[in-house]
Amino acid sequence: QPGGGPAENETDKERERESCRLLAATDGMRSFVEAFARPVEASVDAHVWISKCQWDTTAKEWELWHYQEPKGRFDYLVIAHNGKCAARLMSSAGAGFKDVTQALTVRFGAVPRGSNPPEMQLNSLYVYLLYFSADNQKKPPTDLTFDAAFVEGVPELSWVSENVRKLGGAKKTSGSQCWTLISSPAFGEVNKLPQEFMPEEEKKKVETALLSAFERALGASPGSLQPDQTFLQLWGAANPVSVLDADTQTPFIFDGRRGVGVCGDWCAGGASVPAAAESGVAVAEAIAADWAVRGSGEATREEAQPVNLPATFRLPSMRSEVPGSPACKAEGSAAIGAFRGVSSLPPVCTDRRSVPKVTSSNKGRGGEEAGSGAARRDSSTERRGGSS
């Protein structure tokens, strides 16, 4: 927040809202990341699955493999991930990395287990994609006052977004709509199915429940929405329920002695894209500083002090702890938010000033009262965010 202090009154709050920039990637999230990476002078191989890593104690280097194929030797290894795949990868490095492996190990559940969680916890969310063709007479109204919103008062849902409108028309086809629905953590936990193979009958129940919830959120009558195509995906390892207990200056894990670091939104206070970005930048700066010290001969690797190891965890704040980020509702969806120090938008991004909320008692489309659910966008109820 510009000025550094909290907003004192409605005028200050409005000024804060106007100063926050929201970004939407017009070619999808990959293009968003690639746009920020363009100025970086580095060789990036972004499509390789690393299945094994090993620390060479003599050369002080990391060896990486893609299954049986060696992928080279490196001075530093950063895990920008957590959960079973990350923990399994780190465990391949050997017993000397138990503290890092433990930090990456997670449990799952919608509700935190106590006020002092002993480990990382993630919730599980369903993501449901609905496509309505231009000539579909059973699609959502075209005069809705929002293109993305947090959902309140409908327990099955936490977030809805109409991708054609949200992407600023970059992929717009005449009259078609493509909606992404994200479930609530509670719904995801109660209805959780095997992620790789969902029994068809149980899958249909989840789809029916989410579509019905979407109708209620829009104030539409039951059965009034009939998408042409749908796709359901369980986001098994979704948003953090507990986060790394780290201060804002060190939102990461790093051990220069062994050239290993960890970053992610869960290291920087909660579920948001800017938190993930800030954590990544912070660990990169720590690596650069460590490399400079070693190169100057001022210190050796053995003298480096580990940061946030062993890892401890706490409950996340309901407000993003990333400097410059707007408030976000971290319960369900990850907020896109504002990035500190970004003076101009990449060409693949469009600006979104506010994200409303959908409740069961707000005004509907065109200002008319809706029956059981509606959307509202105004200065008193704005929420900011975006799909993860």
C-alpha positions in Angstrom: 0.0 0.0 0.0 1.5 3.4 -1.0 2.4 5.4 2.1 3.1 2.4 4.2 0.2 2.8 6.7 -3.2 1.3 6.8 -6.2 3.0 5.2 -7.8 5.2 7.8 -11.2 6.0 6.2 -13.3 5.4 3.1 -11.4 8.0 1.1 -8.1 6.3 2.0 -9.6 2.9 1.2 -10.8 4.1 -2.2 -7.3 5.6 -2.9 -5.8 2.2 -2.0 -8.1 0.4 -4.3 -7.2 2.7 -7.2 -3.5 2.4 -6.6 -3.6 -1.4 -6.8 -3.2 -3.0 -10.2 -4.7 -6.3 -11.1 -3.3 -8.3 -14.0 -5.0 -10.8 -16.2 -2.9 -12.9 -18.7 -4.6 -12.6 -22.1 -2.9 -15.8 -23.3 -3.2 -17.8 -20.1 -0.9 -18.0 -17.1 2.1 -19.3 -19.0 2.2 -16.1 -21.1 2.0 -14.0 -18.0 5.1 -15.6 -16.5 7.0 -15.6 -19.8 6.3 -11.8 -20.2 8.0 -11.1 -16.9 10.9 -13.5 -17.8 11.7 -11.9 -21.2 14.3 -9.4 -19.8 16.2 -12.2 -18.0 19.4 -13.1 -19.8 19.4 -16.8 -19.0 19.0 -20.2 -20.7 15.7 -21.6 -19.6 14.6 -25.2 -20.3 11.1 -25.2 -18.9 9.8 -28.5 -20.1 11.9 -31.1 -18.3 10.7 -33.4 -15.5 13.4 -33.7 -12.9 13.0 -37.1 -11.2 16.2 -37.3 -9.1 18.7 -35.0 -7.5 22.0 -35.6 -5.7 24.4 -33.3 -3.8 28.1 -33.9 -4.7 29.8 -33.3 -1.3 33.2 -33.1 -3.0 32.5 -30.7 -5.9 29.7 -28.9 -3.9 27.4 -29.2 -6.9 23.9 -30.6 -7.6 23.5 -33.4 -10.2 20.0 -33.7 -11.8 18.4 -36.4 -13.8 15.4 -36.8 -16.0 14.8 -40.5 -15.1 18.1 -42.1 -16.4 19.2 -39.1 -18.4 21.7 -36.7 -16.7 20.6 -33.1 -17.0 23.8 -31.4 -15.8 25.5 -30.1 -12.7 24.4 -26.9 -11.0 25.6 -24.7 -8.1 22.1 -24.2 -6.7 18.8 -26.1 -6.6 15.5 -24.3 -5.9 12.3 -26.2 -5.3 9.3 -24.0 -6.3 6.8 -26.7 -5.3 5.6 -28.7 -2.3 3.7 -31.9 -1.6 4.5 -35.5 -2.4 6.4 -35.0 -5.7 8.6 -32.3 -4.2 9.3 -34.3 -1.0 10.0 -37.4 -3.1 12.5 -35.5 -5.2 14.2 -34.0 -2.2 14.4 -37.4 -0.5 16.4 -38.7 -3.4 19.2 -36.2 -2.3 19.9 -38.3 0.7 19.5 -38.3 4.5 21.4 -35.1 4.9 18.4 -33.2 3.5 15.7 -34.4 5.9 15.0 -30.9 7.1 14.3 -29.7 3.6 12.2 -32.8 2.8 10.2 -32.3 6.0 9.5 -28.7 5.0 8.1 -29.9 1.7 5.9 -32.6 3.2 2.2 -31.7 3.4 -1.0 -33.0 4.8 -4.5 -32.2 3.3 -7.7 -30.8 4.7 -10.0 -27.8 4.4 -9.7 -26.8 8.1 -6.4 -26.0 9.9 -5.5 -28.5 12.6 -5.0 -26.2 15.6 -3.7 -22.7 15.9 0.0 -23.8 15.7 0.1 -26.3 12.8 3.1 -28.6 12.9 3.4 -28.9 9.2 2.3 -27.6 5.8 -1.4 -28.2 5.0 -3.2 -27.7 1.7 -6.8 -27.8 0.8 -8.3 -29.6 -2.3 -10.6 -27.7 -4.7 -12.6 -28.7 -7.7 -12.2 -26.7 -10.9 -15.2 -27.0 -13.3 -15.0 -25.6 -16.9 -18.3 -24.8 -18.7 -18.5 -23.9 -22.3 -21.6 -22.3 -23.8 -21.7 -21.7 -27.6 -23.0 -18.5 -29.1 -26.3 -20.0 -30.1 -26.9 -21.8 -26.8 -30.2 -20.5 -25.4 -29.4 -22.0 -22.0 -26.3 -19.9 -21.2 -25.8 -17.2 -18.5 -27.1 -13.8 -19.2 -24.9 -11.6 -21.4 -25.5 -8.5 -19.3 -23.9 -9.6 -16.1 -22.0 -6.8 -14.3 -18.9 -8.8 -13.7 -16.5 -11.1 -15.5 -15.0 -12.7 -12.3 -16.1 -12.8 -8.7 -15.6 -14.4 -5.3 -18.8 -16.2 -4.2 -20.5 -15.7 -0.9 -23.6 -17.4 0.4 -23.3 -20.4 -1.8 -21.3 -23.0 0.2 -20.3 -25.1 -2.8 -18.4 -22.3 -4.6 -15.6 -19.9 -3.8 -14.8 -18.3 -7.3 -16.3 -17.9 -10.8 -14.7 -16.4 -13.8 -15.9 -15.9 -17.4 -12.7 -16.3 -19.3 -13.7 -14.7 -22.7 -14.5 -11.4 -20.9 -11.7 -11.7 -18.4 -9.1 -12.0 -21.1 -10.1 -8.7 -22.5 -11.5 -10.0 -25.8 -8.1 -11.5 -26.9 -9.8 -14.8 -27.5 -13.3 -13.6 -28.0 -15.7 -15.3 -30.3 -19.1 -13.8 -30.9 -21.4 -14.6 -28.1 -19.7 -17.7 -26.7 -18.9 -18.0 -22.9 -16.3 -20.1 -21.1 -16.7 -20.2 -17.3 -14.3 -21.5 -14.7 -15.9 -22.4 -11.4 -13.7 -23.2 -8.3 -15.3 -25.0 -5.4 -15.1 -24.1 -1.8 -12.5 -26.0 0.3 -15.2 -27.7 2.3 -17.0 -29.0 -0.8 -13.6 -30.2 -2.2 -12.9 -32.1 1.0 -16.3 -33.7 1.4 -16.6 -34.8 -2.2 -12.9 -35.6 -2.9 -12.4 -38.4 -5.5 -9.3 -40.1 -6.8 -7.6 -37.4 -8.8 -6.4 -39.5 -11.7 -9.5 -41.6 -12.1 -12.9 -40.4 -11.0 -15.7 -42.9 -11.0 -18.2 -41.6 -13.6 -21.3 -41.8 -11.3 -19.6 -39.9 -8.5 -18.1 -37.4 -10.9 -21.5 -36.6 -12.3 -22.8 -35.9 -8.8 -20.0 -33.3 -8.3 -20.7 -31.7 -11.7 -24.4 -31.5 -11.0 -23.8 -29.9 -7.6 -21.4 -27.3 -8.9 -23.7 -26.4 -11.9 -26.6 -26.0 -9.5 -24.6 -23.9 -7.2 -23.6 -21.7 -10.1 -27.3 -21.2 -11.0 -28.1 -20.2 -7.5 -25.1 -17.7 -7.4 -26.4 -16.0 -10.5 -30.0 -16.0 -9.3 -31.0 -18.3 -12.2 -33.8 -21.0 -11.9 -32.8 -24.6 -11.5 -32.0 -26.3 -14.8 -31.7 -23.0 -16.7 -28.0 -23.5 -17.6 -27.0 -26.2 -20.0 -23.4 -26.0 -21.2 -22.4 -27.5 -24.5 -19.1 -28.9 -23.1 -17.7 -29.4 -19.6 -14.5 -30.5 -17.9 -14.0 -31.3 -14.3 -10.6 -31.4 -12.6 -9.8 -32.0 -8.9 -7.0 -29.6 -7.8 -5.8 -32.0 -5.2 -2.9 -29.9 -3.8 -4.6 -26.5 -4.0 -4.2 -23.5 -1.6 -2.2 -23.4 1.6 -4.2 -23.8 4.9 -0.9 -23.3 6.9 2.1 -21.3 5.8 5.8 -21.0 6.5 6.4 -18.9 9.7 8.8 -16.5 8.0 9.1 -12.7 8.2 8.5 -10.5 5.2 12.2 -10.0 4.5 12.9 -13.7 4.1 9.8 -15.4 2.5 11.7 -18.5 1.5 13.9 -21.4 2.7 17.6 -21.3 1.8 20.8 -23.1 2.9 23.9 -21.8 1.2 26.0 -24.6 2.7 24.2 -27.0 0.5 23.1 -24.7 -2.3 19.4 -25.5 -1.9 16.4 -23.2 -1.7 12.6 -23.4 -1.5 10.0 -20.8 -2.6 6.3 -20.5 -3.1 3.2 -18.5 -2.1 3.1 -20.6 1.1 6.4 -19.1 2.1 5.1 -15.5 1.8 1.9 -15.6 3.7 -0.8 -17.3 1.7 -2.5 -18.2 -1.6 -1.7 -15.6 -4.2 0.3 -15.2 -7.4 2.2 -12.1 -6.1 3.2 -14.0 -2.9 4.6 -16.7 -5.1 6.5 -14.1 -7.2 7.8 -12.2 -4.2 9.1 -15.5 -2.7 10.8 -16.5 -5.9 12.5 -13.1 -6.3 13.6 -13.1 -2.6 15.2 -16.6 -2.9 16.9 -15.5 -6.1 18.3 -12.4 -4.4 19.6 -14.7 -1.6 21.3 -16.9 -4.1 22.9 -13.9 -5.8 24.2 -12.6 -2.5 25.5 -16.0 -1.5 27.3 -16.3 -4.9 28.8 -12.9 -4.6 30.2 -13.5 -1.1 31.7 -16.8 -2.2 33.2 -15.3 -5.3 34.8 -12.5 -3.3 36.4 -15.0 -1.0 34.8 -13.3 2.1 33.2 -16.6 3.2 33.0 -20.3 2.3 29.9 -22.4 1.9 30.4 -24.0 5.3 30.0 -20.6 6.9 26.6 -19.8 5.5 23.7 -19.6 7.9 20.5 -21.4 6.9 17.3 -19.4 6.6 14.0 -20.7 8.0 15.4 -24.2 8.7 14.1 -26.2 10.4 10.8 -24.9 9.0 7.9 -24.0 11.3 4.4 -23.1 10.3 1.5 -20.9 11.2 -2.0 -20.0 10.0 -2.1 -17.6 7.1 -3.4 -14.0 7.3 -6.7 -13.2 5.6 -4.8 -10.3 4.0 -1.9 -10.9 1.7 1.4 -10.2 3.4 3.2 -9.3 0.2 4.1 -5.6 0.1 1.9 -3.6 -2.3 -0.7 -6.4 -2.6 -4.5 -5.7 -2.1 -6.6 -7.6 0.3 -7.6 -11.1 -0.8 -10.0 -13.7 0.4 -7.6 -16.7 0.7 -10.2 -19.2 1.6 -10.8 -20.6 -1.8 -9.2 -19.0 -4.8 -5.8 -17.6 -5.2 -5.7 -13.8 -5.7 -3.9 -12.3 -8.7 -3.3 -9.0 -6.9 -0.7 -6.3 -7.5 3.0 -6.6 -8.0 5.4 -4.3 -6.1 7.6 -2.3 -8.4 5.8 -3.1 -11.7 5.5 0.2 -13.6 4.0 -1.1 -16.8 2.0 -4.0 -17.9 3.5 -6.7 -20.1 1.8 -6.7 -23.6 0.0 -10.0 -22.8 -1.7 -8.6 -19.8 -4.9 -6.5 -19.3 -5.6 -4.4 -16.3 -8.5 -5.3 -13.9 -9.3 -2.6 -11.3 -11.7 -4.6 -9.2 -13.2 -8.0 -8.7 -16.7 -8.1 -7.1 -18.3 -10.7 -5.0 -21.4 -12.7 -5.6 -23.8 -13.0 -2.7 -27.3 -14.3 -2.1 -28.7 -10.8 -1.3 -27.1 -8.4 -3.8 -28.5 -6.6 -6.8 -28.6 -8.7 -10.0 -28.0 -7.9 -13.6 -29.3 -4.6 -14.9 -29.9 -3.4 -11.3 -32.9 -5.7 -10.8 -33.5 -7.8 -7.7 -32.4 -11.4 -8.2 -34.2 -14.3 -6.6 -31.6 -16.4 -4.7 -28.3 -15.1 -5.9 -26.8 -12.1 -7.8 -23.7 -10.1 -8.5 -22.6 -6.7 -7.3 -19.7 -4.4 -8.0 -19.4 -1.3 -5.9 -16.9 0.5 -3.7 -18.2 -1.0 -0.4 -18.0 -4.7 -1.4 -15.2 -5.0 -3.9 -12.8 -7.9 -3.6 -9.7 -8.4 -5.5 -8.4 -11.6 -6.8 -8.2 -14.1 -9.6 -8.1 -17.8 -10.4 -4.8 -19.5 -9.6 
